[in-house]
Amino acid sequence: GLFLGQPLQVEPPEPVVAVAMGASLRFACRLACAGPGAAAVQWRGLDTSLGEVQSDARGSVLTVRNASLSAAGPRVCVGSCGNVTFQKTVRLVVYAFPDQLSVSPAALVPGVDREVACTAHKVMPAGPDALSFSLLLGDRELEGVQTLGSPEVEEEEPQEDEDPLFHVTERWLLPPLGTPIPPALHCQATMRLPGMELSHRQAIPGESLGEVPSTAPTSLGATPSPPREKTTALFPVLHSLTSPEPPDTTSPELPYATSPEPPDVTSPEAPHKQGSMGTCCSEIHQAVPTEGGMAPKSSPTPGPAQLPTDLWTGSVVLALLLLSFLAYRLHPPASPRLPLPQSAWAG
């Protein structure tokens, strides 16, 4: 007699098994006989190419290589123990679902585009029971979307020696999304087959054309302020190229080089010398600026850091000579320091 089910075992055990086009799959069928009779196991195909079969005393292995659409269909494993026969049927489903999604339009324009289309290319099977589409906002399905008719199924142009495949298009009417378009809007295509579920996503970007007028006045109105700040900040940088020490920022007149007292660029003792030094340095400081009230970065003549030092040294020497001359004129050495008469030494 014929018995269905145990003790015949098939791996994988599912009644329907899906395999990707071009992939390979193995089915193993085994039978354990309780009596003294030897087990006999074999695979049978019903109107399909069976595949490679290897059998031994423990069972039979069916291998389907480079699966094509013609390999889809049922496979039957038949085993017997003496006069008792068992069988189990497995149906093979071959599918094609590459990550090839396209959307239209390529980018949504706020207030203009309301209709969206999503197409899955080179798929099989193409029926709505296996392939479905959805619009996602983030990880959730977008609410308020209206489906425009049934999915459009068209056959792809077959290449030589290739199985016929299809491209399927779904169309929607979007709800008002506001401005700008949400950045996380995606089209998702999902293929559901017995024992498996696959999904692919394609982003639908939005053009931010409506954002430019609203943000442009703000950015343009804010531009006058940064240049002033940059101009103020640039002066100490330029000044540091011609002076080893920064200018005294407490004086408001220093950035314009109009103060009679220049910044200390050589020695901390300079301000404690004679008052004539201030006048000398003031004249030199006013003679140096030649480019917009600012000393040039480089010059063949001695820099402002060296000129005041040389002039200050010369002024000090000249002042000492003048003081010596005045002291000599006011107190001649002959009058106060005459030698005493010889009689005075005797007394």
C-alpha positions in Angstrom: 0.0 0.0 0.0 0.9 3.7 -0.3 1.5 5.8 2.9 2.0 9.5 3.1 4.3 11.1 5.6 6.6 9.3 8.0 9.0 7.5 8.1 10.1 9.3 4.9 12.1 12.4 5.6 13.0 15.2 3.2 15.4 18.1 3.7 14.5 20.9 3.6 11.2 19.9 5.2 9.1 22.8 3.9 6.5 21.8 1.3 7.4 24.9 -0.8 11.0 26.0 -1.2 12.2 29.2 -3.0 15.5 29.5 -4.8 17.0 32.5 -6.6 17.5 32.4 -10.3 21.0 31.1 -11.0 21.5 29.6 -7.6 21.7 25.9 -6.6 19.8 23.8 -4.1 20.0 20.3 -2.7 17.1 18.0 -1.6 17.8 15.0 0.5 15.3 12.1 0.9 15.8 9.3 3.4 13.8 6.3 4.6 14.4 4.1 7.6 12.7 0.7 7.4 11.7 -1.1 10.6 11.6 -4.5 9.0 14.3 -6.7 7.5 13.6 -5.4 4.0 16.0 -2.9 2.4 14.8 0.6 1.8 14.5 1.9 -1.8 14.3 5.7 -2.4 14.1 7.6 -5.7 13.1 11.1 -6.9 10.5 11.8 -9.6 9.7 15.0 -11.5 6.4 15.9 -12.8 6.7 17.7 -16.1 9.9 19.4 -14.9 13.6 18.8 -15.4 14.5 16.7 -12.5 18.2 17.6 -11.9 21.1 15.5 -10.7 20.3 12.5 -8.5 22.7 10.5 -6.4 21.3 7.5 -4.5 22.6 5.0 -2.0 21.3 2.5 0.6 20.5 5.3 3.0 18.6 7.7 0.6 18.7 9.9 -2.4 20.0 13.4 -3.0 18.6 15.7 -5.7 20.7 18.7 -6.8 19.3 21.6 -8.8 22.1 23.7 -10.3 21.9 27.1 -11.8 18.2 27.3 -11.3 16.1 28.7 -14.2 12.4 29.3 -14.5 12.0 25.9 -16.2 13.3 24.2 -13.0 10.3 25.4 -11.0 7.6 22.9 -10.1 7.0 19.8 -7.9 9.5 17.1 -7.0 8.3 13.8 -5.5 10.4 11.6 -3.3 9.2 7.9 -3.3 10.5 5.3 -0.9 9.5 1.7 -0.1 10.1 -0.8 2.7 9.2 -4.2 1.2 5.6 -3.9 0.0 5.0 -0.6 1.8 5.5 2.6 -0.2 5.9 6.2 1.0 6.1 9.5 -0.9 6.5 13.2 -0.2 6.1 16.2 -2.6 8.2 19.4 -2.6 7.4 22.3 -4.8 10.3 24.4 -6.0 9.8 28.2 -6.7 12.4 30.1 -8.7 12.4 33.9 -8.3 14.2 36.9 -9.6 14.4 40.1 -7.4 17.5 42.2 -8.0 18.1 45.5 -6.3 17.0 47.5 -9.3 14.4 50.1 -8.3 13.7 53.4 -10.1 11.5 56.3 -9.1 9.8 59.1 -11.0 10.2 62.0 -10.7 13.9 61.8 -9.8 13.3 64.6 -7.3 10.1 66.0 -5.9 9.5 69.8 -6.3 7.4 71.2 -3.4 3.9 72.3 -4.6 4.4 70.9 -8.1 4.9 67.1 -8.0 2.1 65.1 -6.5 2.3 61.8 -8.5 5.0 59.3 -7.8 5.9 56.1 -9.6 8.2 53.3 -8.5 9.4 50.5 -10.8 11.0 47.1 -9.9 13.0 45.8 -12.8 13.7 42.1 -13.9 11.5 40.4 -11.4 9.7 37.1 -11.3 7.1 36.2 -10.1 5.3 39.5 -10.9 1.9 38.9 -9.4 0.5 41.0 -6.6 0.5 38.0 -4.3 4.3 37.9 -4.5 5.4 41.5 -5.2 4.0 44.6 -3.4 5.0 48.3 -3.1 4.8 50.9 -0.4 5.8 54.5 0.3 7.7 55.0 3.6 8.4 58.1 5.6 11.2 57.0 7.8 10.5 53.5 8.8 6.7 53.8 8.7 4.3 53.7 5.8 3.2 57.2 4.6 -0.4 57.9 5.5 -2.9 59.6 3.1 -1.4 58.1 0.0 -3.8 57.2 -2.8 -2.9 54.3 -5.1 -3.6 55.1 -8.8 -4.9 51.9 -10.3 -3.4 48.4 -10.3 0.4 47.7 -10.7 1.5 47.9 -14.4 3.3 44.7 -15.4 5.4 44.7 -18.6 7.8 42.1 -20.0 11.4 43.0 -20.2 13.2 42.7 -23.5 14.7 39.2 -23.2 18.4 38.7 -23.9 19.6 35.7 -25.8 19.2 32.4 -23.8 17.6 34.3 -20.9 14.3 33.6 -19.1 11.6 36.2 -19.6 11.4 38.7 -16.7 9.1 41.6 -16.0 9.2 45.1 -14.7 6.3 46.2 -12.4 5.3 49.8 -11.8 3.2 51.2 -8.9 1.8 54.8 -9.0 0.5 56.9 -6.1 -1.0 60.4 -5.5 0.9 62.0 -2.6 -0.8 64.0 0.2 0.4 67.6 0.7 3.9 67.2 2.2 4.7 70.8 2.8 8.0 72.6 2.3 10.6 71.2 2.2 9.9 67.7 1.2 10.7 65.2 4.0 14.2 63.9 3.5 13.4 60.3 4.5 10.8 59.5 1.8 11.4 56.0 0.2 9.8 53.6 -2.2 10.0 50.0 -1.0 9.4 46.9 -3.0 8.8 43.6 -1.2 8.8 40.1 -2.5 7.0 37.5 -0.3 7.4 33.8 -1.0 6.9 30.8 1.2 9.5 30.8 3.9 11.2 34.1 2.8 10.6 37.9 2.5 12.9 40.3 0.6 12.8 44.1 0.4 14.6 46.8 -1.5 14.4 50.6 -1.0 15.0 53.6 -3.2 15.1 57.2 -1.9 12.9 59.9 -3.4 14.7 63.2 -2.8 13.1 66.6 -2.8 14.3 69.7 -4.4 14.5 72.7 -2.0 13.5 75.3 -4.6 11.0 77.0 -2.3 13.6 77.4 0.4 15.9 79.8 -1.4 13.7 83.0 -1.3 12.8 82.6 2.4 16.4 82.1 3.5 18.1 84.5 1.1 17.1 87.8 2.8 18.3 86.5 6.1 21.7 85.5 4.8 22.0 88.7 2.8 21.1 90.9 5.7 23.6 89.3 7.9 26.5 89.7 5.5 27.5 93.4 6.4 28.3 92.5 10.0 30.9 89.7 9.4 33.1 91.8 7.1 33.3 94.5 9.8 34.4 91.9 12.3 36.9 90.5 9.8 38.3 93.9 9.1 38.8 94.6 12.8 40.3 91.2 13.3 42.7 91.5 10.4 44.5 94.6 11.6 46.3 93.0 14.5 47.4 90.2 12.2 48.9 92.6 9.7 50.4 94.8 12.4 52.2 91.8 13.9 54.0 91.3 10.7 55.8 94.6 11.1 56.0 94.8 14.9 57.3 92.1 17.4 54.7 93.1 19.9 50.9 93.8 19.5 49.7 97.4 19.6 48.1 98.8 22.7 44.4 98.0 22.1 43.4 100.4 24.9 44.1 103.4 22.8 41.4 103.9 20.1 43.7 105.9 17.9 46.4 103.2 17.4 44.8 101.3 14.5 44.9 104.5 12.4 48.5 105.4 13.2 47.7 109.0 14.3 48.8 108.9 17.9 52.1 110.9 18.6 53.1 108.0 20.9 53.8 104.8 18.9 53.5 101.3 20.5 56.5 100.0 22.3 58.3 97.8 19.7 61.9 97.6 21.0 62.5 97.9 24.7 60.3 98.3 27.8 62.7 101.0 29.0 62.1 103.3 26.1 59.1 105.2 27.6 61.1 106.1 30.7 63.8 108.1 28.9 63.9 111.7 28.0 60.8 113.4 26.5 62.7 114.2 23.3 62.5 110.5 22.5 58.7 110.7 22.2 58.9 113.5 19.6 61.5 111.6 17.6 59.6 108.4 17.5 56.4 110.3 16.6 58.0 111.8 13.6 59.3 108.5 12.4 56.0 106.7 13.0 54.2 109.2 10.9 56.7 108.9 8.1 56.6 105.2 7.8 52.9 104.6 6.9 52.5 104.6 3.1 49.8 102.1 2.4 46.4 103.1 3.8 47.8 104.4 7.1 49.7 101.1 7.7 53.4 100.2 7.4 54.2 97.9 4.5 55.0 94.3 5.2 58.6 94.5 3.7 60.9 97.4 2.8 64.5 97.7 1.8 65.0 100.5 4.5 65.4 99.5 8.1 62.2 98.5 9.7 60.4 100.5 12.3 61.6 98.2 15.0 65.3 99.2 14.3 65.0 102.9 13.5 63.8 104.1 16.9 66.6 102.2 18.6 69.4 103.7 16.5 67.9 107.2 16.8 67.3 106.8 20.5 71.0 105.8 21.1 72.2 108.7 19.0 69.9 111.1 20.9 71.2 109.9 24.2 74.9 110.3 23.2 74.1 113.8 21.8 72.3 114.7 25.0 75.3 113.6 27.1 77.6 115.6 24.9 75.4 118.7 25.3 75.2 118.2 29.1 79.0 117.9 29.3 79.4 121.1 27.2 77.0 123.1 29.3 78.6 121.8 32.5 82.0 122.9 31.2 80.7 126.4 30.3 78.9 126.9 33.5 81.6 125.6 35.8 85.0 126.2 34.2 87.6 123.9 35.7 90.2 126.8 36.2 88.0 128.9 38.5 86.9 126.4 41.2 89.9 124.1 41.1 93.1 126.4 41.2 96.1 124.9 43.0 96.8 126.4 46.4 100.0 128.6 46.9 103.1 126.9 48.2 102.8 128.9 51.4 99.4 127.3 52.1 100.9 123.8 52.0 103.7 125.0 54.3 101.2 126.3 56.9 
